[in-house]
């Protein structure tokens, strides 16, 4: 019977935590008690005493290739290492072990620590090589592991362009001093035009310098569904161009530009692209697919932003009914209906009823507390044509 042979390296609590996690994951892979999610997370610099544990882990990881192939097709198998320094000796072990062990998600956060023992370049090359050799990989997530050369960026873009499965690239605070963040974004967007559904280059130094590549890209309506660029250097002019581009985009579901250099003017332009309440027509012509995240949408309990995604038809109905409700509270709906003939009144009342039911059905947004009762809007509209009914009826009687 196989037993875990390595001894603990020291009495340090953090080191004990790392060794315990390595041992737990090793046993899980050996005995098949894991669920396809391998994760090592601590806050530990490398020590040579860890190497026997990494050896055991790597051997189990290599054998795990057989088990991972038997997981259900909808299992999002993942390999994650957080806040653990990975020097070349460990990266070599992992690289060999992962050669035929194909996870769907690779997630490395803070694994270089900026030290010479574990360089950013080594971690990036490890990640890119795994991505290139793993046709099953769907998600690449790197955090504070820096791209330090344009060659690495070009290699990433080249792999994205040819990869059969990749759909998510998340690189948070991953641009070194020698790499231009904006050029990196443009390169990834170009390579992933027909492949990537999520691009996240948050917490960087992206500044467009007046370039229109990003709005032009969004205007072309690529398959991209989630674009996260929070904590960069986008300005109001960028917001204006992006807002205009969103009028032509029906695929993007979420745009996060929080913590950029936007003023209230820039935010107003973006939010107006999502919902323009100037008129019923402008509300209907707004973008009903994309939700623009703002600094106010944050779930403190889960330490994450609130991401909403609803059926675009229901969103359109909600916006129209929201505007009707607002005008009803001001008793101002009728002034916008002067040019509508009385013959269309039944159709109008039917439409109002349909709009009020936006919250029904699957993937529908929740009902707004500010909505007025549909009967209130109907009563307001009916009062507008009350004096016309007798004339209309008389005309019908004469024609009869």
C-alpha positions as CSV (number, residue, x, y, z in Angstrom):
1,X,0.0,0.0,0.0
2,X,1.3,3.4,-1.0
3,X,2.1,5.8,1.9
4,X,3.2,9.5,1.9
5,X,6.9,9.2,2.7
6,X,8.1,12.8,3.0
7,X,8.7,14.4,6.5
8,X,7.5,17.9,7.5
9,X,10.3,20.5,7.0
10,X,9.9,22.6,10.1
11,X,7.6,23.9,12.8
12,X,6.8,27.1,11.0
13,X,3.0,27.5,10.8
14,X,3.0,28.8,7.2
15,X,5.3,26.0,6.1
16,X,3.2,23.5,7.9
17,X,0.2,24.8,6.0
18,X,1.9,24.5,2.7
19,X,3.1,20.9,3.4
20,X,-0.3,19.9,4.7
21,X,-2.0,21.2,1.5
22,X,0.6,19.5,-0.7
23,X,0.1,16.2,1.2
24,X,-3.7,16.5,1.1
25,X,-3.8,17.1,-2.6
26,X,-1.3,14.3,-3.2
27,X,-3.4,11.8,-1.3
28,X,-6.5,13.1,-3.0
29,X,-5.1,12.4,-6.4
30,X,-3.6,9.1,-5.4
31,X,-6.8,7.7,-3.8
32,X,-9.3,9.5,-6.1
33,X,-11.0,11.5,-3.4
34,X,-10.7,14.9,-5.1
35,X,-13.2,16.5,-7.4
36,X,-11.0,17.7,-10.2
37,X,-9.9,20.8,-8.4
38,X,-6.3,20.9,-7.3
39,X,-5.3,23.9,-5.3
40,X,-2.3,24.9,-3.2
41,X,-2.6,28.2,-1.4
42,X,-0.3,29.6,1.3
43,X,2.0,32.6,1.7
44,X,5.4,31.0,1.7
45,X,8.8,31.6,0.0
46,X,10.6,28.6,-1.3
47,X,12.7,26.4,0.8
48,X,14.8,23.4,-0.4
49,X,13.2,21.3,2.3
50,X,9.9,21.5,0.3
51,X,11.4,19.7,-2.7
52,X,10.6,16.1,-1.5
53,X,6.9,17.2,-1.0
54,X,6.8,18.7,-4.5
55,X,8.3,15.5,-5.8
56,X,5.5,13.4,-4.3
57,X,2.9,15.9,-5.5
58,X,4.3,15.9,-9.1
59,X,4.4,12.1,-9.3
60,X,0.7,12.0,-8.2
61,X,-0.1,14.7,-10.6
62,X,1.4,12.8,-13.5
63,X,-0.7,9.7,-12.6
64,X,-3.8,11.8,-12.2
65,X,-3.9,12.1,-16.0
66,X,-5.9,8.9,-16.1
67,X,-8.5,10.0,-13.5
68,X,-9.0,13.4,-15.0
69,X,-10.1,11.8,-18.3
70,X,-12.9,10.0,-16.5
71,X,-14.4,13.2,-15.0
72,X,-17.9,14.2,-16.3
73,X,-17.7,16.4,-19.3
74,X,-19.2,19.4,-17.5
75,X,-16.6,19.3,-14.7
76,X,-14.4,22.4,-14.7
77,X,-11.1,20.7,-13.7
78,X,-8.6,23.2,-12.4
79,X,-5.0,23.5,-11.3
80,X,-4.3,26.5,-9.0
81,X,-1.3,27.7,-7.0
82,X,-1.7,30.9,-5.0
83,X,1.0,32.8,-3.0
84,X,3.5,30.1,-3.2
85,X,6.9,30.7,-4.7
86,X,7.7,28.4,-7.6
87,X,11.4,28.3,-8.5
88,X,12.7,26.5,-11.7
89,X,13.2,23.2,-9.8
90,X,9.5,23.0,-8.9
91,X,8.3,24.4,-12.3
92,X,10.3,21.7,-14.0
93,X,8.7,19.0,-11.9
94,X,5.2,20.4,-12.5
95,X,5.9,20.9,-16.3
96,X,6.8,17.3,-16.7
97,X,3.9,16.1,-14.6
98,X,1.4,18.2,-16.4
99,X,2.5,17.2,-19.9
100,X,-0.3,14.7,-20.2
101,X,-2.5,15.9,-17.4
102,X,-4.9,18.3,-19.0
103,X,-6.9,20.6,-16.7
104,X,-9.4,23.1,-18.1
105,X,-8.3,25.9,-15.9
106,X,-4.8,27.1,-15.0
107,X,-4.7,29.7,-12.2
108,X,-1.4,31.0,-10.8
109,X,-1.4,34.0,-8.4
110,X,1.7,35.5,-6.9
111,X,4.0,32.6,-7.6
112,X,7.2,34.5,-8.4
113,X,7.3,37.0,-5.4
114,X,9.6,39.1,-7.6
115,X,12.6,37.2,-6.3
116,X,15.5,35.9,-8.4
117,X,14.9,32.3,-7.2
118,X,11.5,32.4,-8.9
119,X,11.4,34.8,-11.8
120,X,8.4,36.1,-13.6
121,X,9.8,34.9,-16.9
122,X,10.0,31.3,-15.7
123,X,6.4,31.3,-14.5
124,X,5.2,32.9,-17.7
125,X,7.0,30.4,-19.9
126,X,5.6,27.6,-17.8
127,X,2.1,28.9,-18.2
128,X,2.4,29.5,-22.0
129,X,4.0,26.1,-22.6
130,X,1.2,24.4,-20.7
131,X,-1.4,26.4,-22.6
132,X,0.2,25.5,-25.9
133,X,0.5,21.8,-25.1
134,X,-3.0,21.4,-23.5
135,X,-5.8,21.4,-26.1
136,X,-8.3,21.1,-23.3
137,X,-7.4,24.4,-21.5
138,X,-10.3,26.8,-21.5
139,X,-9.2,29.4,-18.9
140,X,-5.9,31.0,-18.2
141,X,-5.8,33.1,-15.0
142,X,-2.6,34.9,-13.9
143,X,-2.3,37.4,-11.1
144,X,0.8,39.5,-10.4
145,X,3.0,37.2,-12.6
146,X,4.6,39.7,-15.0
147,X,5.0,39.5,-18.7
148,X,8.4,41.2,-19.1
149,X,9.0,41.0,-22.8
150,X,7.0,41.7,-26.0
151,X,8.1,38.2,-27.2
152,X,6.0,36.6,-24.4
153,X,3.0,38.7,-25.3
154,X,3.4,37.7,-29.0
155,X,3.7,34.1,-28.0
156,X,0.5,34.3,-25.9
157,X,-1.4,35.9,-28.8
158,X,-0.1,33.3,-31.2
159,X,-1.3,30.5,-28.9
160,X,-4.7,32.1,-28.5
161,X,-5.2,32.4,-32.2
162,X,-4.7,28.7,-32.8
163,X,-5.9,27.2,-29.6
164,X,-9.0,25.0,-29.9
165,X,-10.6,25.5,-26.5
166,X,-9.4,28.7,-24.8
167,X,-12.2,31.2,-24.1
168,X,-11.0,33.2,-21.1
169,X,-7.9,35.2,-20.5
170,X,-7.5,36.9,-17.1
171,X,-4.3,38.7,-16.5
172,X,-4.5,40.9,-13.4
173,X,-1.6,43.2,-12.8
174,X,0.5,41.2,-15.2
175,X,2.4,43.8,-17.3
176,X,6.0,44.4,-16.5
177,X,7.8,47.7,-17.1
178,X,9.0,46.6,-20.6
179,X,5.5,45.8,-21.8
180,X,2.9,48.3,-22.9
181,X,-0.4,47.4,-21.3
182,X,-2.5,48.9,-24.1
183,X,-0.6,47.1,-26.9
184,X,-1.0,43.9,-24.9
185,X,-4.7,44.4,-24.7
186,X,-5.0,45.1,-28.5
187,X,-2.9,42.0,-29.3
188,X,-5.0,39.7,-27.2
189,X,-8.3,41.2,-28.6
190,X,-7.0,40.8,-32.2
191,X,-5.9,37.2,-31.6
192,X,-9.1,36.3,-29.7
193,X,-11.7,37.9,-32.0
194,X,-13.4,34.7,-32.8
195,X,-12.3,32.7,-29.7
196,X,-12.4,34.7,-26.5
197,X,-15.5,35.3,-24.5
198,X,-13.8,36.8,-21.5
199,X,-10.9,39.2,-21.4
200,X,-9.7,40.7,-18.1
201,X,-6.7,43.0,-18.0
202,X,-7.5,44.8,-14.8
203,X,-5.2,46.5,-12.4
204,X,-2.8,47.8,-15.0
205,X,-1.7,51.0,-16.7
206,X,-3.8,50.8,-19.8
207,X,-4.0,54.2,-21.5
208,X,-5.3,54.5,-25.1
209,X,-3.5,57.8,-25.9
210,X,-6.5,58.7,-28.2
211,X,-6.4,55.4,-30.1
212,X,-9.8,54.0,-31.1
213,X,-8.9,50.3,-31.3
214,X,-11.0,49.2,-28.3
215,X,-14.2,51.0,-29.4
216,X,-13.6,49.9,-33.0
217,X,-13.2,46.3,-31.7
218,X,-16.4,46.4,-29.7
219,X,-18.3,48.0,-32.7
220,X,-17.3,45.1,-34.8
221,X,-19.5,42.9,-32.5
222,X,-17.0,40.1,-31.7
223,X,-18.1,37.1,-29.6
224,X,-16.6,38.7,-26.5
225,X,-19.1,38.6,-23.6
226,X,-17.1,39.9,-20.6
227,X,-14.5,42.7,-20.7
228,X,-12.9,43.7,-17.4
229,X,-10.6,46.7,-17.4
230,X,-11.0,48.1,-13.9
231,X,-8.2,50.1,-12.3
232,X,-6.6,51.4,-15.5
233,X,-6.3,54.8,-17.1
234,X,-9.3,55.2,-19.4
235,X,-10.6,58.8,-19.7
236,X,-13.9,60.4,-20.6
237,X,-13.1,60.5,-24.3
238,X,-12.6,56.7,-24.3
239,X,-15.9,56.4,-22.5
240,X,-17.6,58.5,-25.2
241,X,-16.3,56.3,-28.0
242,X,-17.1,53.0,-26.2
243,X,-20.6,54.3,-25.5
244,X,-21.1,54.9,-29.2
245,X,-19.7,51.5,-30.0
246,X,-22.1,49.7,-27.7
247,X,-25.0,50.8,-29.9
248,X,-23.6,48.3,-32.5
249,X,-22.7,45.5,-30.1
250,X,-25.2,42.7,-29.2
251,X,-22.8,40.2,-27.7
252,X,-21.0,41.9,-24.8
253,X,-22.8,41.1,-21.6
254,X,-20.6,42.9,-19.0
255,X,-18.2,45.9,-19.1
256,X,-16.2,46.8,-16.0
257,X,-14.4,50.2,-16.2
258,X,-14.5,50.9,-12.5
259,X,-11.6,52.8,-10.9
260,X,-10.4,54.4,-14.1
261,X,-9.9,58.1,-14.8
262,X,-13.5,58.7,-15.6
263,X,-15.5,61.7,-14.3
264,X,-19.2,61.8,-13.9
265,X,-19.4,63.0,-17.5
266,X,-17.8,59.8,-18.7
267,X,-19.9,57.5,-16.5
268,X,-23.1,59.3,-17.7
269,X,-22.2,58.6,-21.4
270,X,-21.6,54.9,-20.6
271,X,-24.8,54.5,-18.6
272,X,-26.8,56.4,-21.2
273,X,-25.6,53.8,-23.8
274,X,-27.1,51.1,-21.5
275,X,-30.3,53.1,-20.8
276,X,-31.2,56.4,-22.5
277,X,-34.4,57.7,-20.8
278,X,-34.7,60.7,-23.1
279,X,-37.7,59.1,-24.8
280,X,-39.4,55.8,-25.3
281,X,-37.7,55.4,-28.6
282,X,-34.2,56.1,-27.1
283,X,-34.9,53.7,-24.3
284,X,-35.9,51.0,-26.8
285,X,-32.8,51.7,-28.9
286,X,-30.4,51.4,-26.0
287,X,-28.0,48.5,-25.5
288,X,-30.1,45.8,-23.8
289,X,-27.3,43.1,-23.7
290,X,-24.5,44.8,-21.9
291,X,-24.5,45.6,-18.2
292,X,-21.9,48.3,-17.2
293,X,-20.5,47.6,-13.7
294,X,-20.1,50.6,-11.5
295,X,-18.3,51.2,-8.2
296,X,-21.6,50.8,-6.4
297,X,-22.1,47.2,-7.3
298,X,-20.0,45.2,-4.9
299,X,-21.0,42.2,-2.8
300,X,-19.0,42.7,0.5
301,X,-20.0,39.3,1.8
302,X,-18.5,37.5,-1.2
303,X,-15.8,40.1,-1.8
304,X,-16.8,40.3,-5.5
305,X,-18.7,42.5,-7.9
306,X,-22.3,41.9,-8.7
307,X,-22.6,40.6,-12.3
308,X,-26.1,40.6,-13.8
309,X,-27.1,38.9,-17.0
310,X,-30.7,38.8,-18.2
311,X,-32.6,38.1,-21.4
312,X,-32.2,41.2,-23.6
313,X,-35.9,41.2,-24.5
314,X,-36.9,41.4,-20.9
315,X,-34.3,44.1,-20.2
316,X,-35.8,46.2,-23.1
317,X,-39.3,45.8,-21.6
318,X,-38.1,46.8,-18.2
319,X,-36.5,50.0,-19.4
320,X,-39.6,51.0,-21.3
321,X,-41.9,50.2,-18.4
322,X,-39.5,52.0,-16.0
323,X,-39.8,55.2,-18.1
324,X,-43.6,54.8,-18.3
325,X,-43.7,54.4,-14.5
326,X,-41.6,57.5,-14.0
327,X,-43.8,59.6,-16.2
328,X,-46.9,58.2,-14.6
329,X,-45.7,59.4,-11.2
330,X,-45.4,62.8,-12.8
331,X,-48.7,62.5,-14.7
332,X,-46.8,63.3,-17.8
333,X,-47.3,60.3,-20.1
334,X,-50.2,61.8,-22.0
335,X,-48.2,64.7,-23.3
336,X,-46.0,62.3,-25.3
337,X,-49.0,60.7,-27.0
338,X,-50.6,63.6,-28.7
339,X,-49.8,62.4,-32.2
340,X,-51.1,58.9,-31.7
341,X,-54.5,58.3,-33.3
342,X,-57.2,56.8,-31.2
343,X,-57.4,53.8,-33.5
344,X,-54.1,52.6,-32.0
345,X,-55.3,52.9,-28.4
346,X,-56.0,49.1,-28.0
347,X,-52.6,48.2,-29.3
348,X,-51.0,50.7,-26.9
349,X,-52.8,49.4,-23.9
350,X,-51.9,45.8,-24.9
351,X,-48.2,46.9,-25.2
352,X,-48.3,48.6,-21.8
353,X,-49.6,45.4,-20.3
354,X,-46.8,43.3,-21.9
355,X,-44.1,45.7,-20.8
356,X,-45.4,45.5,-17.2
357,X,-44.7,41.7,-17.3
358,X,-41.0,42.0,-18.0
359,X,-40.1,40.3,-14.7
360,X,-42.0,37.1,-15.7
361,X,-40.3,34.2,-17.4
362,X,-36.8,32.7,-17.3
363,X,-33.6,35.0,-17.1
364,X,-35.9,38.0,-16.4
365,X,-34.8,40.8,-14.1
366,X,-36.5,41.3,-10.8
367,X,-39.4,43.7,-10.5
368,X,-38.4,47.2,-9.6
369,X,-39.9,48.6,-6.4
370,X,-40.4,51.9,-8.2
371,X,-42.8,50.4,-10.8
372,X,-46.2,51.9,-10.7
373,X,-49.3,49.6,-11.0
374,X,-50.1,49.0,-14.7
375,X,-53.7,50.0,-14.0
376,X,-52.5,53.5,-13.0
377,X,-50.8,53.9,-16.4
378,X,-53.8,52.6,-18.2
379,X,-56.1,55.0,-16.3
380,X,-53.8,57.9,-17.2
381,X,-53.7,57.0,-20.8
382,X,-57.5,56.5,-21.0
383,X,-58.1,59.9,-19.6
384,X,-56.2,61.4,-22.5
385,X,-58.7,60.0,-25.0
386,X,-61.8,60.1,-22.9
387,X,-63.2,63.0,-24.9
388,X,-62.5,61.4,-28.2
389,X,-64.5,58.2,-27.7
390,X,-67.9,59.8,-28.5
391,X,-66.6,61.3,-31.8
392,X,-65.0,58.0,-32.7
393,X,-68.2,56.0,-31.9
394,X,-70.3,58.5,-33.9
395,X,-68.0,58.1,-36.9
396,X,-68.3,54.3,-36.7
397,X,-72.1,54.6,-36.5
398,X,-72.2,56.8,-39.6
399,X,-70.1,54.4,-41.6
400,X,-72.3,51.5,-40.5
